[in-house]
Amino acid sequence: QVQVVESGGGLVQAGGSLRLSCAASGSIRLINAMGWYRGNQRELVAFITSGDHVEYGDSVKGRFTISKDSAGNTIYLQMNNLKPEDTAVYYCRVLRRADEYWGQGTQVTVSL
């Protein structure tokens, strides 16, 4: 089992920045990828693989940056130039072999 815990959400004005963190613990060997998704539809925000391949959703390209620590079990999402349409619950997903694990989500609210 893998436990996933997100942190860093909050309220920010449009144009501002936030940094989200996601820490995986438990059986963290053989994690293939970790990523961020948002909303009820779990829209892709960004993910990063164990080989450091990165993908971003079209709506966040150029504004958000995903990174991970050297141990590979914590990822970060630096969100700059936030827009009201970025408002959502952001979920962290961990893919380990054929299994996926989700965090409880962290709310990001961007005001005008």
Solvent accessible surface area in square Angstrom, and as a share of the most:
residue,aa,sasa,rsa
1,Q,151,0.67
2,V,9,0.05
3,Q,92,0.41
4,V,14,0.08
5,V,89,0.51
6,E,8,0.04
7,S,59,0.38
8,G,37,0.35
9,G,30,0.29
10,G,29,0.28
11,L,129,0.64
12,V,25,0.14
13,Q,127,0.57
14,A,46,0.35
15,G,49,0.47
16,G,22,0.21
17,S,57,0.37
18,L,35,0.17
19,R,130,0.47
20,L,0,0.00
21,S,30,0.19
22,C,0,0.00
23,A,47,0.36
24,A,2,0.02
25,S,58,0.37
26,G,54,0.52
27,S,46,0.30
28,I,60,0.31
29,R,180,0.66
30,L,94,0.47
31,I,24,0.12
32,N,63,0.33
33,A,13,0.10
34,M,6,0.03
35,G,1,0.01
36,W,0,0.00
37,Y,29,0.11
38,R,15,0.05
39,G,22,0.21
40,N,142,0.73
41,Q,165,0.73
42,R,91,0.33
43,E,76,0.34
44,L,55,0.27
45,V,0,0.00
46,A,0,0.00
47,F,51,0.21
48,I,12,0.06
49,T,33,0.19
50,S,77,0.50
51,G,66,0.63
52,D,88,0.45
53,H,100,0.44
54,V,50,0.29
55,E,72,0.32
56,Y,55,0.21
57,G,10,0.09
58,D,121,0.63
59,S,58,0.38
60,V,0,0.00
61,K,117,0.50
62,G,86,0.83
63,R,28,0.10
64,F,5,0.02
65,T,73,0.43
66,I,8,0.04
67,S,48,0.31
68,K,56,0.24
69,D,46,0.24
70,S,129,0.83
71,A,80,0.62
72,G,23,0.22
73,N,33,0.17
74,T,21,0.12
75,I,1,0.00
76,Y,48,0.18
77,L,0,0.00
78,Q,60,0.27
79,M,0,0.00
80,N,63,0.32
81,N,81,0.42
82,L,1,0.01
83,K,78,0.33
84,P,46,0.29
85,E,124,0.56
86,D,0,0.00
87,T,57,0.33
88,A,18,0.14
89,V,48,0.27
90,Y,0,0.00
91,Y,33,0.12
92,C,0,0.00
93,R,59,0.22
94,V,0,0.00
95,L,49,0.24
96,R,44,0.16
97,R,157,0.57
98,A,101,0.78
99,D,73,0.38
100,E,88,0.39
101,Y,35,0.13
102,W,84,0.30
103,G,11,0.10
104,Q,122,0.54
105,G,13,0.13
106,T,18,0.11
107,Q,87,0.38
108,V,0,0.00
109,T,46,0.27
110,V,8,0.04
111,S,41,0.27
112,L,177,0.88
